[in-house]
Amino acid sequence: MAGKRSLLRPDTLLQSISVGLAIAVVTRFVSFGRGILFARTLDDAQLGTWALAINAIHVLSFFLLLGIPSGLSRYVERHRQAGTLRPFLSRVTIWTIGSVLLLTASGMFFWKPLGSLLFAETATKSLVLLTIVTVLATVAFNLLEGVLHGLRLFRLASWIELVHSIGFVLLAAVLLFAWQQDAMSSILAHLVASGVVAMVAGAYVCRAVRNSQQSSSGEETFQVASGTWKALIVYSLATWGAGSLQAVWHCLDRYMLLHMSPAATHETLRQLGGYFIASKLALPMTAAIGMLSVVLLPHAARLWEEGRRDEVGQLIRRAVKLSALSMTLCGAAILALRPYVLMILVGRIPETVNLILPAVLVTIIAVSLHTIVRIYLLCRERASWIAAVWAAALVVNVVLNMILIPQYQILGAVVATLSSAGIAIMATIWASVRIGLPFDRGTYLACALPMLLLLPEPWMLLLLALAAVAVLLTNVIVSADDKRWINDWFAAKFPRLVASGDRQ
């Protein structure tokens, strides 16, 4: 009982950051291993079908939720303190689940046109219906996760997410090896894992609601719940707007390739399987930068509210510079060692991966840098600017895909997405610098370095070696102040190691 009570006790900020991020690291590596499992057991066409299915699950669930989990994270605590948590959550659940069930029932009834959109002529009734049911389970889990975050039960939510990830990969392995090696096994594993963790999360949420103080006034309960419902919708739609644009941008080229490529559907699915593998190779790198942006945001917001705005700019600028340098180095290592990496992780060297991997890596680096730069816009409360950036990137992506896919197929899709990602990061930097983010010459050079990954390998390695010399021996890219800051940080974090080095 004591253990359950401790899990239901709100986390401190330190607990949320330390324990939550530590679990998140493990979860990302489990996800990376799951991607490798699918790449090794599924052929390229089935891997492409799985990539389309998981993108559909994520995008459809995101659109159906309309940002409600973010709104729950924001307003649950207000209702907990007011004693109106139970009626508030009841109202959210009834309206959200009711509307989602209505929309998914429509999707099941019109499964043929939906299947044609998602999977082209390879769509089957069982594949489409299983995808829709998995969307339902994902929606339920995401809603409950939003409640847990609102109750500041970040550690509990992180543990549940880890159980979901591990359960997914174990069940997928069993189904792939004991049942059938196709995308259906992967989707079914996702459905079962999501359903189980949704029930676990629901049990903890019900317990937390029972333990919360309830208002004795029915009229007060109704007024608070009604007033916040409108605020919840407005807030949720605002956060959903920017996120939905980026979510569509993320998978748009896959579906446009499926419907616009002159190649046969089976060949297109095979190319999409290679696209999935190329994206997964960079997952550990992107997970690290993603976690860095999550950690930086609350620190930057605290400094901003304290009036230390110059420190916010310096923090973001240094994070961008170091992230660009480290991700470029990791990307170069992946490209230089790609035959060995692919044979070890995937067991084969798909031709598609060799063709598109450099562009995919540069795209991933650009989007990762965007997540750090946009922290400044969030601190300045310019979230609408971020939405405008992704709206522009989405339009560019559509136009370029329409031009390039018919002639260049998968390479055209990847180049279109790379171009739109470049526009997104450049527009975000321009907007941030325009309102005060300090970017020096070295930061611009660091942001341009990933473009070297697109060069032929000998030139790439030569120019990156020259860039490394410039970083170590000059102040052109990393300034003297930045180097001093890095040394001070390292000395503060690892004093014994520094003292040992000084003695030697």
C-alpha positions in Angstrom: 0.0 0.0 0.0 2.8 2.4 0.8 4.3 1.8 -2.6 1.1 2.6 -4.3 0.6 5.7 -2.2 4.1 6.9 -3.1 3.4 6.4 -6.8 0.3 8.5 -6.5 2.1 11.3 -4.7 2.9 14.3 -7.0 6.5 14.4 -8.2 8.9 17.2 -7.5 10.5 19.0 -10.4 13.8 17.1 -9.7 12.1 13.8 -9.6 10.3 14.5 -12.9 13.5 15.5 -14.7 15.9 12.9 -13.2 13.8 9.8 -13.0 11.5 10.6 -15.9 14.3 11.4 -18.3 16.3 8.3 -17.2 13.3 6.1 -18.0 12.8 8.0 -21.2 16.3 7.1 -22.3 15.7 3.4 -21.7 12.4 3.7 -23.5 14.0 5.2 -26.6 16.6 2.4 -26.8 13.8 -0.2 -26.5 12.0 1.6 -29.4 15.3 1.5 -31.4 15.6 -2.2 -30.7 12.0 -2.8 -31.8 12.7 -1.0 -35.1 15.7 -3.2 -35.7 13.6 -6.3 -34.9 11.0 -5.3 -37.5 13.7 -4.5 -40.0 15.3 -7.9 -39.6 12.1 -10.0 -39.6 9.9 -8.3 -42.2 10.7 -8.0 -45.8 10.9 -4.5 -47.3 7.3 -4.5 -48.6 5.8 -5.6 -45.3 8.1 -3.1 -43.5 6.7 -0.4 -45.7 3.2 -1.5 -44.8 4.1 -1.4 -41.1 5.6 2.1 -41.6 2.3 3.3 -43.2 0.2 1.7 -40.5 2.2 3.2 -37.5 2.2 6.6 -39.2 -1.6 6.3 -39.6 -2.1 5.3 -36.0 0.0 8.2 -34.7 -1.5 10.9 -37.0 -5.2 9.7 -36.7 -5.0 9.5 -32.9 -3.3 12.9 -32.8 -6.1 14.5 -35.0 -8.9 12.7 -33.1 -7.6 14.0 -29.7 -7.5 17.7 -30.8 -4.7 18.4 -28.3 -7.0 17.4 -25.3 -4.1 15.6 -23.5 -2.1 18.9 -23.4 -5.2 20.6 -22.0 -5.6 18.0 -19.4 -2.0 18.5 -18.3 -2.7 22.2 -17.9 -6.1 22.1 -16.1 -6.3 18.9 -14.1 -4.5 20.4 -11.1 -6.9 23.4 -11.0 -9.8 21.0 -10.6 -8.0 18.8 -8.1 -7.5 21.8 -5.9 -11.1 23.0 -6.4 -12.5 19.5 -5.6 -14.1 19.2 -9.0 -11.7 16.7 -10.6 -14.3 13.8 -10.9 -17.0 15.8 -12.8 -14.4 17.5 -15.0 -12.8 14.2 -16.0 -16.2 12.6 -16.5 -17.3 15.4 -18.9 -14.0 15.2 -20.8 -14.2 11.5 -21.1 -17.8 11.4 -22.3 -17.4 14.0 -24.9 -14.0 12.9 -26.2 -14.5 9.2 -26.2 -18.0 9.7 -27.6 -16.8 11.8 -30.6 -13.9 9.5 -31.2 -16.1 6.4 -31.2 -18.5 8.1 -33.7 -15.6 9.0 -36.0 -13.9 5.6 -35.9 -17.2 3.8 -36.4 -17.6 5.9 -39.6 -14.1 4.8 -40.6 -15.0 1.2 -40.0 -18.2 1.5 -42.1 -16.3 3.2 -45.0 -13.2 1.1 -44.6 -12.6 0.7 -48.4 -12.0 4.4 -49.1 -10.0 4.8 -45.9 -8.0 1.7 -46.7 -7.3 3.0 -50.2 -6.0 6.2 -48.7 -3.8 4.5 -46.2 -2.6 1.4 -48.0 -3.6 1.8 -51.7 -4.7 -1.4 -53.3 -2.9 -3.6 -50.7 -5.6 -2.6 -48.2 -7.6 -5.5 -46.7 -10.6 -5.2 -44.4 -8.7 -6.9 -41.5 -5.7 -4.6 -41.9 -7.9 -1.4 -41.9 -10.1 -2.5 -39.0 -7.1 -3.6 -36.9 -5.5 -0.2 -37.6 -8.7 1.7 -36.5 -9.0 -0.3 -33.3 -5.4 0.3 -32.5 -6.1 4.0 -33.0 -8.8 3.8 -30.4 -6.5 2.1 -27.9 -3.8 4.8 -28.5 -6.4 7.6 -28.0 -7.4 6.1 -24.6 -3.8 5.7 -23.5 -2.9 9.3 -24.5 -5.9 10.7 -22.7 -5.0 8.9 -19.5 -1.3 9.9 -19.8 -2.5 13.5 -20.1 -4.3 13.1 -16.8 -1.3 11.6 -15.1 0.9 14.5 -16.3 -1.7 16.9 -15.0 -1.6 15.2 -11.6 2.2 15.6 -11.8 2.7 11.8 -11.7 5.5 11.9 -14.3 7.4 9.0 -12.9 4.4 6.8 -12.9 3.6 7.9 -16.5 7.2 7.2 -17.5 7.1 3.7 -16.0 3.9 2.9 -17.8 5.4 4.1 -21.0 8.4 1.9 -20.5 6.1 -1.1 -19.8 4.3 -0.3 -23.0 7.5 -0.2 -25.0 8.9 -3.4 -23.6 5.6 -5.2 -23.8 5.2 -4.2 -27.4 8.5 -5.5 -28.4 8.2 -8.8 -26.5 4.7 -9.5 -27.9 5.8 -8.5 -31.4 8.7 -10.9 -31.2 6.4 -13.7 -30.1 3.9 -13.0 -32.9 6.5 -12.6 -35.6 8.3 -15.8 -34.8 5.3 -18.0 -33.7 2.5 -16.7 -35.9 3.3 -14.8 -39.1 6.0 -12.5 -40.2 4.0 -9.6 -41.6 2.7 -6.1 -40.6 -0.4 -7.6 -39.1 1.6 -9.1 -36.2 3.3 -5.8 -35.5 -0.1 -3.9 -35.5 -1.7 -6.6 -33.3 1.2 -6.3 -30.8 0.8 -2.6 -30.7 -2.9 -2.9 -30.0 -2.6 -5.4 -27.2 0.3 -3.5 -25.5 -1.6 -0.2 -25.8 -4.8 -1.7 -24.5 -3.1 -3.3 -21.5 -1.2 -0.1 -20.4 -4.4 2.0 -21.0 -6.2 -0.3 -18.4 -3.3 0.0 -16.0 -3.2 3.8 -16.4 -6.9 4.0 -16.0 -6.8 2.0 -12.7 -4.2 4.5 -11.3 -6.3 7.5 -12.5 -9.4 6.1 -10.9 -7.5 5.6 -7.7 -6.1 9.2 -7.8 -9.6 10.6 -8.4 -11.1 8.6 -5.5 -8.3 10.0 -3.2 -8.9 13.6 -4.4 -11.0 16.0 -2.3 -14.5 16.4 -3.7 -16.5 19.7 -3.5 -19.6 19.6 -1.5 -21.4 22.2 -3.6 -23.0 20.8 -6.7 -23.5 24.3 -8.2 -19.9 25.2 -7.6 -18.8 22.0 -9.2 -20.9 22.7 -12.3 -19.7 26.3 -12.6 -16.0 25.4 -12.4 -16.3 22.5 -14.7 -18.2 24.5 -17.3 -15.9 27.5 -17.1 -12.8 25.4 -17.6 -14.3 23.3 -20.3 -14.2 26.3 -22.7 -10.6 27.2 -21.6 -9.6 23.6 -22.1 -10.9 23.5 -25.7 -9.2 26.8 -26.6 -5.9 25.8 -25.0 -5.9 22.3 -26.5 -6.7 23.6 -30.0 -3.9 26.1 -29.8 -1.3 23.5 -29.0 -2.9 21.1 -31.4 -2.6 23.5 -34.3 1.2 23.6 -34.4 1.6 20.0 -33.5 -0.9 18.8 -36.2 0.9 20.6 -38.9 4.3 19.0 -38.0 2.6 15.6 -37.6 1.2 15.8 -41.1 4.6 17.1 -42.5 6.4 14.2 -40.8 4.6 11.5 -42.8 3.2 13.4 -45.8 5.9 12.2 -48.2 5.2 8.5 -47.5 1.5 8.8 -48.5 2.2 11.0 -51.5 4.8 8.5 -52.6 2.3 5.7 -52.2 -0.3 7.4 -54.4 1.9 9.4 -56.9 4.9 7.1 -57.6 4.8 5.6 -61.1 6.3 2.4 -59.6 4.1 -0.6 -58.7 2.7 -0.6 -55.2 4.8 -3.5 -54.1 8.0 -1.6 -55.2 6.8 1.5 -53.5 6.2 -0.4 -50.2 9.7 -1.9 -50.6 11.1 1.7 -50.9 9.1 2.8 -47.9 10.6 -0.1 -45.9 14.1 1.3 -46.8 12.9 4.7 -45.7 11.8 3.2 -42.3 15.3 1.6 -41.8 17.1 4.9 -42.7 15.0 6.8 -40.2 15.6 4.3 -37.4 19.4 4.4 -37.8 19.4 7.9 -36.4 16.9 7.3 -33.6 19.3 7.3 -30.7 20.8 10.6 -31.9 17.4 12.2 -32.3 16.2 10.8 -28.9 19.1 12.5 -27.2 18.4 15.9 -28.8 14.7 15.5 -28.1 15.4 14.9 -24.4 17.8 17.8 -24.4 15.0 20.1 -25.7 12.6 18.8 -23.1 15.1 19.5 -20.3 16.0 23.0 -21.7 12.5 24.3 -21.9 11.6 24.5 -18.2 15.1 25.9 -17.4 14.8 28.5 -20.1 11.3 29.4 -19.0 12.4 29.8 -15.3 15.3 32.1 -16.4 12.9 34.1 -18.6 10.4 34.6 -15.8 13.3 35.7 -13.5 14.2 38.4 -16.0 17.5 36.7 -17.0 16.8 36.8 -20.6 20.3 37.2 -21.9 21.1 33.9 -20.2 18.2 32.3 -22.0 19.7 33.4 -25.4 23.2 32.2 -24.5 21.8 28.8 -23.3 19.9 28.2 -26.5 22.7 29.4 -28.7 25.3 27.1 -27.1 22.8 24.2 -27.1 22.2 24.7 -30.8 25.9 24.9 -31.6 26.9 21.8 -29.6 23.9 19.8 -30.9 24.7 20.7 -34.5 28.4 19.7 -34.1 27.6 16.4 -32.2 24.8 15.3 -34.6 27.0 16.0 -37.6 29.8 13.9 -36.2 27.3 11.1 -35.4 25.8 11.3 -38.9 29.2 11.2 -40.5 30.0 8.1 -38.5 26.8 6.4 -39.6 27.5 7.2 -43.2 31.2 6.0 -43.1 30.3 2.8 -41.3 26.9 2.2 -43.0 27.7 -1.2 -44.5 28.8 -2.6 -41.2 26.0 -0.9 -39.3 23.3 -2.2 -41.6 24.7 -5.8 -41.7 24.9 -5.9 -37.8 21.5 -4.3 -37.2 19.4 -5.2 -40.2 21.2 -8.2 -41.7 21.2 -6.8 -45.2 22.1 -3.6 -47.1 18.9 -2.3 -48.9 19.7 -0.3 -52.0 17.1 2.3 -51.0 18.9 3.0 -47.7 22.2 3.7 -49.5 20.4 6.1 -51.8 18.5 8.2 -49.3 20.4 7.9 -46.0 22.5 11.2 -46.3 19.3 13.2 -47.0 17.4 11.5 -44.3 20.1 12.2 -41.7 20.3 15.9 -42.7 16.6 16.2 -42.5 16.5 14.7 -39.0 19.3 17.0 -37.8 17.5 20.1 -39.2 14.2 19.1 -37.4 16.1 18.4 -34.2 17.8 21.8 -34.2 14.4 23.4 -34.8 13.1 21.9 -31.5 15.9 23.7 -29.7 15.7 27.0 -31.5 12.0 27.2 -31.0 12.4 27.3 -27.2 13.2 31.0 -27.6 9.9 31.5 -29.4 8.0 29.6 -26.7 9.6 31.7 -24.0 8.5 34.8 -25.9 5.0 33.3 -26.2 5.1 33.2 -30.0 3.8 29.7 -30.4 1.7 30.9 -33.4 4.9 31.7 -35.2 5.9 28.0 -34.9 2.6 27.0 -36.4 3.2 29.5 -39.3 6.6 28.0 -40.0 5.2 24.4 -40.2 2.3 25.6 -42.4 4.8 27.1 -44.8 7.0 23.9 -44.7 3.9 21.8 -45.3 3.0 23.7 -48.4 6.5 23.6 -49.8 6.6 19.8 -49.1 3.4 19.2 -51.0 4.5 21.2 -54.0 7.9 19.7 -54.2 6.6 16.2 -53.7 4.1 16.7 -56.6 7.0 17.8 -58.8 9.7 15.3 -57.8 7.9 12.1 -56.9 6.7 11.3 -60.4 10.2 11.5 -61.8 12.5 10.5 -58.9 10.2 8.4 -56.7 11.6 7.8 -53.2 14.6 10.1 -53.8 12.3 12.9 -54.9 10.2 12.4 -51.7 13.2 12.6 -49.5 14.6 15.6 -51.2 11.3 17.4 -50.9 11.1 16.7 -47.2 14.7 17.8 -46.7 14.0 21.1 -48.5 11.0 21.8 -46.4 12.9 20.9 -43.2 15.6 23.4 -44.3 13.0 26.1 -44.7 11.6 25.3 -41.3 14.9 25.6 -39.4 16.0 28.7 -41.4 12.6 30.4 -40.8 12.7 29.5 -37.1 16.2 30.9 -36.7 15.3 34.1 -38.6 12.2 34.7 -36.5 14.1 34.0 -33.3 17.1 36.2 -34.1 14.7 39.0 -35.2 13.2 39.2 -31.7 16.4 38.9 -29.8 18.0 35.4 -29.9 21.8 36.0 -30.1 23.4 34.0 -33.0 27.0 34.6 -33.8 29.0 33.6 -36.9 30.0 30.3 -35.3 26.5 29.3 -34.6 25.5 29.9 -38.3 28.5 27.8 -39.4 27.6 25.0 -37.0 24.1 24.9 -38.3 25.4 24.7 -41.9 27.8 21.8 -41.2 25.3 19.0 -41.5 25.0 19.9 -45.2 28.5 18.3 -45.6 26.8 14.9 -45.1 25.3 15.3 -48.6 28.7 15.3 -50.3 30.6 12.3 -51.6 32.1 10.4 -48.7 35.8 11.4 -49.3 34.9 15.1 -49.6 32.6 14.8 -46.6 35.4 13.3 -44.4 38.0 15.8 -45.6 35.9 18.9 -44.9 34.6 17.6 -41.6 38.3 17.0 -40.6 39.1 20.6 -41.4 36.0 21.7 -39.4 37.2 19.7 -36.4 40.6 21.4 -36.6 38.8 24.8 -36.8 36.8 23.8 -33.7 39.8 22.7 -31.7 42.4 25.2 -32.7 40.5 28.4 -33.6 37.5 30.4 -32.3 35.8 30.6 -35.6 33.0 28.1 -34.8 33.3 27.6 -31.0 34.3 30.9 -29.5 36.6 31.4 -26.5 33.7 32.2 -24.3 32.0 29.0 -25.3 35.1 26.9 -24.7 35.5 28.6 -21.3 31.8 27.8 -20.5 32.3 24.1 -21.5 35.4 23.8 -19.4 33.7 25.3 -16.4 30.7 23.1 -16.8 32.9 20.0 -17.1 34.9 21.0 -14.1 31.7 21.5 -12.0 30.2 18.2 -13.1 33.4 16.1 -12.9 35.7 17.7 -10.3 37.6 14.6 -9.5 38.4 13.8 -13.1 39.6 17.4 -13.7 41.7 17.4 -10.5 43.3 14.1 -11.6 44.1 15.5 -15.0 45.7 18.6 -13.4 47.9 16.4 -11.2 49.1 14.5 -14.2 
